[in-house]
Amino acid sequence: MDNLQIIKSENFGSVTCDFLRNGNGDILMTSEQLGRALGYLQPRKSINNIVLRNEYLKKEEFSGVINLMSPGGIQETRVFTEDGIYEITFLAKTDKAMAFRTWVRNILKSLRKGDAELINKEKNLNALRMMNNQLGLLIESQEELVVKINDVDNKVETQITLTNTQAKDIQFAVNGRVIYLLKGKESEDYKLYKNKYFQALYRDIKKRLAVPSYRDILKKDYELALGFVKNWIPEQSIRM
């Protein structure tokens, strides 16, 4: 997790949140800023306590420790990946946790969407150029390329299923909804009923979107699926 650069700074209430990117393209936040945004009086200590209680958060997919320059000199700092940020917001017990989770999800989504659009347009442009070379077609202007690219993008929206990132968003949304309905991972209800809730929610997603798996949801139905998960209420008989 080196070669960090600040790629976006946004205010959540009175707290400025810097979003970092490392050499691998991962988007990160520091424990200090994450803790402040969640409303902890001792941000770094509070986030570290969450990590100590949930050892899995030390895995590379969730967080890592790096050296950052501070007013007092170089200091070891834990930074969290997208997965880690979401996990912390689910585990935090502050009043701001849910609002921050919604806010940060939109920020991360916009950052990923910006990257994806640049990559997709470049891929489409290169594909069209190859087709033109192979078929001997002549495109006279950049405007014609743009029209063709937009046509490809429209087909993607109506025929292509979710990207891996979007599928992961659905997973996080399901995870968050079940945790919320069962009053947290540490609750007795969660231990007793989590499997039934997860099975029921995934079953209802497939029924609502008419797909064999949540990964088969069409890209154009992504927001519809997220909204369905967010407002899902299980049948009363689920605990029987």
C-alpha positions as CSV (number, residue, x, y, z in Angstrom):
1,M,0.0,0.0,0.0
2,D,2.5,2.6,-1.2
3,N,2.6,5.5,-3.6
4,L,-0.5,7.0,-2.1
5,Q,-2.2,10.0,-3.7
6,I,-5.2,12.0,-2.6
7,I,-7.7,11.6,-5.4
8,K,-10.7,13.3,-3.8
9,S,-11.6,15.3,-0.7
10,E,-15.2,15.7,0.4
11,N,-16.9,17.0,3.5
12,F,-19.2,14.7,5.6
13,G,-20.8,17.3,7.8
14,S,-17.9,19.2,9.4
15,V,-15.3,16.4,8.7
16,T,-13.1,16.5,5.7
17,C,-12.5,13.0,4.3
18,D,-9.6,12.4,2.0
19,F,-9.8,9.4,-0.3
20,L,-6.4,7.9,-1.3
21,R,-5.3,5.7,-4.1
22,N,-2.3,3.4,-4.0
23,G,-0.2,2.1,-6.8
24,N,-2.5,-0.9,-7.3
25,G,-5.5,1.4,-7.9
26,D,-7.1,0.6,-4.5
27,I,-9.2,3.4,-2.9
28,L,-8.4,3.9,0.8
29,M,-9.2,5.9,4.0
30,T,-7.1,6.3,7.1
31,S,-8.4,5.1,10.5
32,E,-8.2,8.7,11.8
33,Q,-10.5,10.2,9.2
34,L,-12.8,7.2,9.3
35,G,-13.2,7.5,13.0
36,R,-13.8,11.2,12.9
37,A,-16.5,10.8,10.2
38,L,-18.2,8.2,12.3
39,G,-18.3,10.6,15.3
40,Y,-15.8,9.0,17.7
41,L,-14.2,11.3,20.2
42,Q,-11.0,9.3,20.0
43,P,-11.1,8.4,16.3
44,R,-7.9,6.4,15.9
45,K,-8.2,4.6,19.2
46,S,-11.9,3.7,18.6
47,I,-11.2,2.3,15.1
48,N,-8.3,0.3,16.4
49,N,-10.5,-1.2,19.1
50,I,-12.9,-2.3,16.5
51,V,-10.1,-4.0,14.6
52,L,-8.8,-5.7,17.8
53,R,-12.3,-7.1,18.4
54,N,-12.6,-8.3,14.8
55,E,-9.2,-9.7,13.9
56,Y,-10.3,-10.5,10.3
57,L,-10.1,-6.8,9.6
58,K,-6.3,-7.0,9.6
59,K,-6.4,-9.1,6.4
60,E,-5.0,-7.3,3.4
61,E,-8.4,-7.2,1.7
62,F,-9.7,-5.0,4.5
63,S,-6.8,-2.9,5.8
64,G,-3.0,-2.5,6.1
65,V,-0.5,-0.4,8.1
66,I,1.6,2.2,6.3
67,N,4.0,5.0,7.3
68,L,2.5,8.5,6.8
69,M,4.1,11.8,7.5
70,S,2.4,13.7,10.4
71,P,3.2,16.9,12.3
72,G,5.0,14.8,14.8
73,G,7.0,13.0,12.1
74,I,6.5,9.6,10.4
75,Q,3.7,7.6,12.1
76,E,2.3,4.2,11.5
77,T,-1.3,4.5,10.3
78,R,-3.9,1.9,9.4
79,V,-5.7,2.5,6.1
80,F,-8.8,0.7,5.0
81,T,-9.8,-0.6,1.6
82,E,-13.4,-0.2,0.2
83,D,-14.3,-3.5,1.8
84,G,-12.7,-2.4,5.1
85,I,-14.5,0.9,5.1
86,Y,-17.9,-0.8,4.7
87,E,-17.1,-3.4,7.4
88,I,-16.2,-0.6,9.9
89,T,-19.4,1.2,9.2
90,F,-21.4,-2.0,9.8
91,L,-19.6,-2.6,13.1
92,A,-19.6,1.0,14.4
93,K,-22.3,1.7,17.0
94,T,-22.4,5.5,16.5
95,D,-25.4,7.6,15.5
96,K,-23.6,8.6,12.3
97,A,-22.7,5.2,11.1
98,M,-25.7,4.6,8.8
99,A,-25.6,8.1,7.3
100,F,-21.9,7.9,6.7
101,R,-22.2,4.4,5.1
102,T,-24.8,5.8,2.6
103,W,-22.6,8.9,1.9
104,V,-19.3,7.0,1.5
105,R,-21.0,4.4,-0.8
106,N,-22.0,7.2,-3.2
107,I,-18.5,8.7,-3.1
108,L,-16.8,5.3,-3.8
109,K,-19.4,4.5,-6.5
110,S,-18.7,7.8,-8.3
111,L,-14.9,7.2,-8.2
112,R,-15.3,3.7,-9.6
113,K,-17.8,4.9,-12.2
114,G,-15.3,7.6,-13.4
115,D,-12.6,5.0,-13.8
116,A,-14.9,2.5,-15.5
117,E,-16.2,5.1,-18.0
118,L,-12.7,6.1,-19.0
119,I,-11.6,2.4,-19.4
120,N,-14.8,1.4,-21.3
121,K,-14.7,4.3,-23.7
122,E,-11.1,3.6,-24.5
123,K,-11.8,-0.1,-25.1
124,N,-14.8,0.8,-27.3
125,L,-12.7,3.3,-29.3
126,N,-9.9,0.7,-29.8
127,A,-12.4,-2.0,-30.8
128,L,-14.0,0.3,-33.4
129,R,-10.6,1.3,-34.8
130,M,-9.7,-2.4,-35.2
131,M,-13.0,-3.1,-36.9
132,N,-12.4,-0.2,-39.3
133,N,-8.9,-1.5,-40.2
134,Q,-10.1,-5.0,-40.7
135,L,-13.2,-4.1,-42.8
136,G,-11.5,-1.2,-44.6
137,L,-14.1,1.2,-43.3
138,L,-13.3,4.9,-43.1
139,I,-14.5,7.0,-40.2
140,E,-14.3,10.6,-41.2
141,S,-14.5,12.3,-37.8
142,Q,-14.3,12.0,-34.0
143,E,-18.1,12.7,-33.9
144,E,-18.8,9.5,-35.7
145,L,-16.7,7.6,-33.2
146,V,-18.7,9.1,-30.4
147,V,-22.0,8.1,-31.9
148,K,-20.9,4.5,-32.3
149,I,-19.5,4.4,-28.8
150,N,-22.7,5.6,-27.4
151,D,-24.6,3.0,-29.4
152,V,-22.3,0.3,-27.8
153,D,-22.9,1.8,-24.3
154,N,-26.7,1.6,-24.8
155,K,-26.4,-2.1,-25.7
156,V,-24.3,-2.6,-22.6
157,E,-27.0,-1.1,-20.4
158,T,-29.8,-3.3,-21.8
159,Q,-28.0,-6.6,-22.3
160,I,-25.0,-6.9,-20.0
161,T,-25.2,-8.1,-16.4
162,L,-23.6,-6.6,-13.3
163,T,-19.8,-6.0,-13.1
164,N,-17.9,-7.6,-10.3
165,T,-17.9,-4.4,-8.5
166,Q,-21.6,-3.9,-8.8
167,A,-22.2,-7.5,-7.7
168,K,-20.1,-6.8,-4.6
169,D,-22.2,-3.7,-3.9
170,I,-25.3,-6.0,-3.9
171,Q,-23.5,-8.4,-1.4
172,F,-22.6,-5.5,0.9
173,A,-26.2,-4.2,0.7
174,V,-27.5,-7.6,1.6
175,N,-25.0,-8.0,4.4
176,G,-25.9,-4.6,5.8
177,R,-29.7,-5.1,5.6
178,V,-29.5,-8.5,7.5
179,I,-27.2,-7.0,10.1
180,Y,-29.6,-4.0,10.6
181,L,-32.7,-6.2,10.8
182,L,-31.1,-8.5,13.4
183,K,-29.7,-5.6,15.4
184,G,-26.0,-6.2,14.8
185,K,-23.6,-9.1,14.4
186,E,-23.2,-9.6,18.1
187,S,-26.9,-10.0,18.8
188,E,-28.5,-13.3,19.7
189,D,-31.0,-12.9,16.9
190,Y,-28.1,-12.6,14.4
191,K,-26.5,-15.8,15.6
192,L,-29.9,-17.7,15.5
193,Y,-31.5,-16.4,12.3
194,K,-28.7,-15.0,10.0
195,N,-28.7,-18.0,7.7
196,K,-32.5,-17.9,7.2
197,Y,-32.4,-14.1,6.6
198,F,-29.6,-14.3,4.0
199,Q,-31.3,-17.2,2.2
200,A,-34.7,-15.4,2.2
201,L,-33.3,-12.1,0.9
202,Y,-31.3,-13.7,-1.9
203,R,-34.3,-15.8,-2.9
204,D,-36.5,-12.6,-3.0
205,I,-34.0,-10.8,-5.0
206,K,-34.0,-13.5,-7.6
207,K,-37.8,-13.6,-7.6
208,R,-38.1,-9.7,-7.9
209,L,-35.6,-9.4,-10.7
210,A,-36.5,-12.7,-12.4
211,V,-32.9,-14.0,-12.5
212,P,-31.4,-17.3,-11.5
213,S,-28.7,-15.5,-9.4
214,Y,-28.1,-12.0,-8.2
215,R,-25.0,-12.0,-10.4
216,D,-27.3,-12.3,-13.4
217,I,-29.1,-9.0,-12.7
218,L,-28.9,-6.7,-15.7
219,K,-26.7,-3.7,-15.4
220,K,-29.7,-1.4,-16.1
221,D,-31.5,-2.9,-13.0
222,Y,-28.6,-2.3,-10.6
223,E,-30.2,0.7,-8.8
224,L,-33.5,-1.2,-8.7
225,A,-31.9,-4.1,-7.0
226,L,-30.1,-2.0,-4.4
227,G,-33.3,-0.2,-3.6
228,F,-35.1,-3.5,-3.2
229,V,-32.5,-4.8,-0.7
230,K,-32.5,-1.5,1.2
231,N,-36.2,-1.7,1.8
232,W,-36.6,-5.5,2.1
233,I,-38.8,-6.8,5.0
234,P,-38.8,-10.6,5.7
235,E,-42.0,-12.6,6.1
236,Q,-43.2,-13.0,9.7
237,S,-42.9,-16.8,9.4
238,I,-39.1,-16.6,8.8
239,R,-38.3,-17.2,12.5
240,M,-40.6,-20.2,12.9
